[in-house]
Amino acid sequence: MAYWLFKSEPDAWSWDQQVAKGAAGEEWTGVRNYQARNNMRAMKVGDRGFFYHSNEGKAIVGIVEVIAEAHPDSTADDPKWECVDVRAVKPLARPVTLEMAKADPRLKDMVLVNNTRLSVQPVTEAEWRVICELGGVEP
């Protein structure tokens, strides 16, 4: 299993909206960055990801699971843009803020800490465990 982080502005797509989609999940649409798209192309069904509220809150608030591998993004006019489908798994007991991640030396190499602009990014297994610990959930 691989681990990822999905960023969304809560006024555009929030954790609560993701949860409301239930087991059916939702396409992770609107990504128009080649590196982020390529990250989604690498995802497999069953991979886990953190749901991160960007701009407002700047915090990891939940865990999602990839339920459909990369396919054309239904919001794009150009077929080169792809997305995956994700479903909410569980919220973090305590949101993990960007400030908390930057302050923890175990996360000094995490993409989120070093490239806050990338909307879909890989997370190492070690980083996954640290964030889960900080967030009060089992990895």
N, C-alpha and C positions, 0 to 999 in steps of 0.2 A: 504494500500500500504506500502511496505517495501522499504528501501533505502540501496544502496550498493556502493562500490567503486571497479572499475576494473582497475588494473595496467597493463600497457604494455610499453615495451621499444619501443620508436618511430621508431627505425630502423628495428624492427621486425613487428610491427603493429601500425600504427599511427592514430591519430584522422582523418586526411585527408583520409586515406584508409577506415576508418569506415564510414565516410560521403559518400564516393564514392559508397558504397554498397547500399545506398538508403533505401527505405522502406523494401526491402527484408532482410536487415541486414546480419549478419554473425555469425557463431558459435564462441564462445569464447573458443578456443581450447588451448591445451598445458598445462593445469593446472595439475601439478603432486604433489599436496600437499593435504593431506586428509582434513585439516580444510577448505581450500579454496574450495575444491570439495563439502564438506558438506554445505558450504554457498550457492553454486549454487543449490544444491538439495533443499534448503529451498525457493528458488525464485519462484515467481508466475508471470504469464503473466501480464504485466502492471506495475510491479515494476520498479522503476527508479534507475539509478546508475550514479556515476561520472566516467568519463574517465580520467585516470591519466597517464601522461607520466612519467615513471620512468627513472632512470639513467640520460638521457639528459632532462634538463628542470625541472624535479621534480615538476610538477604542474598539477593541475586539469584543464583540458582544455575544457571539454564538458559534456553533459548529454546524456545518453543512456537509452533505455527502453528495458526490457526483452520482447521478442516476442515469445519465445518458452522455455518451462520448460526443466529441466534436461533430457538429453538423452545421449547415448553413444558418446564419443568424437571420431570423424572420424579420428583423427590423432593418436589415441592410439591403441596399439595391445591388450591391456588388457581391458575388458569391465567394470572393476571397475572404470575407469576414465570417468567422464561425463562432460558435458558442457551445457550451455544455449546458445540461440541465442539472440543477441541484435542488435538494430538499433539506429543510431544517432538521437537525438531529436533536440538539438541545442548546439551551442558553448557557452562558457561563454564569456561575454563581455570583462572580464579581467581574465586571468589565475590566479588561486590561488596557489601559490607556497607552498611547504612543509615548507619553512621558515616562510611564513605568517601564516600558520596553527599553527605552533609551538609557534609563538609569540602571538596568540590570546588566552587569558585565557578561553574563552568560549569553546575552542576545546581541553582543556588539557587532557580530557579522550578519545578523538577520537582514534580509532585503528591506523589510519595512523600516528598519532603523537607518539604513543607508540610502534608500531610494523610495521616498514616500510617495512619489508620483506614479509608480507602476501599479496598475489597477488589478492585475492578477499575477501573483508571484509565488514562487516555490517557498516552502518552509521545510527545514530539515527535521528529522525525527527528534533530535535533541532540543531544537527550538520548540517543537510541538509540545514536548513534555514540560518544558519550562513555562510556556504560556498556560497550559492546562493547570499546572501547579499554582501559578499566580491567579488564575481565574477560578480556582476552587472546584475543578472537575477532574474526573479520572481521565487519563490520556487515552 
